[in-house]
Amino acid sequence: MSRKKVDIIVRDLPIEACAAEGKALTHWDGAVVFVPFAVPGDVVDIRLTRKHHNYYEGYVTRIVKPSENRLEPFCGHFGTCGGCKWQPLPYEMQLEAKRQQVEDQLVRLGHLKVPEILPTLPSDKTTYYRNKLEFTYSSKRWLQWGENPEDVSPADRVGLGFHVGKLFDKVLDIKRCYLQKDPSNQIRLWCKDYAVKHGLRFFDIRENEGFIRNMFIRTTDTGDLMVILCFFHEDRKKREAMLSALAEAFPEITSLYYVINKKLNDSIGDQECILFKGDETIRETMEGLTFRIGPKSFYQTNSDQALKLYTVAREFAGLTGKEVVYDLYTGTGTIAQFVSRNASKVIGIEYVPEAIEDAKANAAANGIVNCEFFAGDMKDVLNTAFLEEHGRPDVIILDPPRAGIHPDVAKVILEASPERIVYVSCNPASQARDLAILCQEYEITAVQPVDMFPHTQHVENVCALRRLEGVTDAEV
């Protein structure tokens, strides 16, 4: 896609609507203009910075006249932090924008035939709704507007927080975050202060050097609390001193882990998480079920909305108690166990072995005997031989990663020929692509967006599919 840098000031443009990626849009010179942090109804001056084939990108330099709908952002980091871009947008407008986003992806871009898309299910909590956050240590934090690098002391040059926008090497030091309940903020601030006072080298993301690298905080509604500290290399004396001090400062931490990560990225999925103190897992509950969550386990980040999401999936599955259900990308088996009481048998498949071990332990602890779990790459595990051995599904529920499903998986789903499919997605764009394949043999009967992440453009979407009448196994 061709694009070029430009530097054009355009004045008094009215913001017309919300757009993809959390941006807003207007028009100028016959082209669409995309800008962040604007609200429909604003009249603004814009600096255009990029020209593409048929649209511009830019940013607001001045709000000439604020929209009557514009709200004051509640977070002091708004505008610099890469998250919560829709704080000025009333929540009802956020919900409608997410419903429209789903419609655009499925209908306008995906050319799919869908019934009327239901209103987005709102989140009861719009702040402090996340149960997991990751923070990054940086030896060279992002400097705010007006800060002179020469006036910033070395001790004040470091930061612990979130990446800025799409910049991998720029980290904004966070003073207070409204995403995760206490003591998340207190633990992060303590960890930064301890590292500064004890001379621990914050990680240099660009040069890949330093000692303390990043951290994860996971909370649950049961009161459990997990903290994972990640170090770039081992220094047993310094590491143990910090972990011991952290455990003493916050006795409410129930699981304290550490990781020695020497890779060039921060992901810990392929790293050993070592328990320093406390329980191996934390616990979350949902509709009478208890799920244990390990340091690598996937669990929906908004626990309260997860219940709504899974309830929709179960309703769309239309279970009577007689069906064989396949739960693809099962994670720790939450959906599988959530629907198990309404099914004859549930088969869960997931590529992360540790998650499958958690799923098995969760099912045993919950007294569920009609769930079986298998680990492996979906396109390798889910094949004709597997279907013959474990029974062909009446219903398939799938909740894949953002990239969606592999074409081979879509092929096997069509070969399996279940009566109903429930597709849960965190990315309506990849969902639309996959649905185009499945709709060779299925029709979409219901579409329900669910808001898992208030004040962001992200939306979870659930689609119900029914096998077309007259399609036989031989035809698939």
Secondary structure, DSSP 8 states (H G I E B T S, - for coil): --EEEEEEEEEEEE--EE-GGGEEEEEETTEEEEEES--TT-EEEEEEEEEESSEEEEEEEEEEE--TT----S-TTTTTSSS-TTTTS-HHHHHHHHHHHHHIIIIIIT----------B--S-SSS-BSEEEEEEESS----TT--GGGS-HHHH-EEEEE-TT-TT-EEE-S--SSB-TTHHHHHHHHHHHHHHTT--B-BTTTTB-SEEEEEEEE-TTS-EEEEEEESS--HHHHHHHHHHHHHH-TT--EEEEEE--SSS---TTS--EEEEE-S-EEEEETTEEEEE-TT----SSHHHHHHHHHHHHHHHT--S--EEEEET-TTTHHHHHHHTTSSEEEEEES-HHHHHHHHHHHHHTT--SEEEEES-HHHHSSHHHHHHH---SEEEE---TT---HHHHHHHHHH--SEEEEEES-HHHHHHHHHHHTTTEEEEEEEEE-SSTTSS--EEEEEEEE-TT--TTT-
